Amino acid sequence: MTCQFDERDSIYDWWKILLPPSEEPTILYYFFELTGKKSGGEPDQDFYIDDDPKFYGGGTGMMSENSNYLKSFQITIYDPEFRTPEWMQRGLIYQIFLTGSGRRE
């Protein structure tokens, strides 16, 4: 997918991409790749990535010289018809991870 130039104001260039949503609930991860040329004419590549990935794509972002898939933004596609079962509405879920063979040592 490629971005298309949309408009320019006194400060920013605005770009857009049309992304048809998935029919199934899913999570999409993305970051921005910027390519161009430096003032001397040599190629330049930078990335705009999430600066606070602990919130799963909720940071404001930062420039980086390197791509980092672990610092991607996210778009969550959900089913608007989904309803949490009544029995789970005030519940807690625990996930237990066993190490090695699972034996106590």
Residue, then its C-alpha position, 0 to 999 in steps of 0.5 A: m500500500t502506498c500513501q497518496f498526497d492529500e493537501r498542504d497547509s502552512i505547516y504540514d503536508w497531509w497524506k492519506i491511505l484508504l484501507p478497507p476494513s477486514e470482515e473479521p475482528t483483527i488487529l493491524y499494526y503499522f508504522f510510517e516509512l519515509t524515503g527521500k534525499k538528503s541535501g547532498g542528494e544521497p538517499d535517506q530513509d527514516f521511520y515514524i514509530d510508536d514512542d510508547p508501545k506499552f500502550y499497544g500503539g497508543g503513543t504519539g510517535m517519534m522519528s527513528e533511523n531504524s524500523n522496529y516492528l515492536k514499536s508499531f501503532q495499531i488499529t483494532i477492528y472489532d465486531p460492534e455486535f459483540r456483547t460480553p457474556e453476563w457471567m464475565q462482565r465483572g470477572l478476572i482472567y488469570q493466565i498461568f505460565l509454566t516454565g520447563s517441565g512444570r515441576r516445582e523445584 
